[in-house]
Amino acid sequence: KREPFSILSLLKSPMGLMVGFMLVAVFLLPKLMENL
């Protein structure tokens, strides 16, 4: 049986951290721009 997709295993890999950071930036940048 396959192990379900886990956020923790993704966070432990540098590639996962990069992707996560990019996603956070994409979501946060528009909000920050509105506040400026």
C-alpha positions in Angstrom: 0.0 0.0 0.0 1.3 3.4 -1.0 2.1 5.9 1.7 -0.3 8.9 1.4 1.1 12.2 0.3 2.5 13.8 3.4 3.3 17.5 3.9 6.0 16.6 6.5 8.0 14.5 4.0 7.8 17.3 1.5 9.0 19.9 4.0 12.1 17.8 4.7 13.3 18.0 1.1 15.0 21.2 -0.2 12.8 21.0 -3.3 9.7 20.9 -1.2 10.8 23.9 0.7 11.5 25.8 -2.5 8.0 25.0 -3.9 6.3 25.8 -0.6 8.1 29.2 -0.4 7.1 30.0 -4.0 3.4 29.1 -3.2 3.4 31.2 -0.1 5.0 34.2 -2.0 2.3 33.9 -4.7 -0.5 34.0 -2.1 1.1 36.7 0.1 2.4 39.2 -2.4 -1.0 40.4 -3.7 -2.1 40.9 -0.1 1.0 42.9 0.7 0.6 45.0 -2.4 -2.9 45.9 -1.4 -1.7 47.0 2.0 1.0 49.3 0.6 
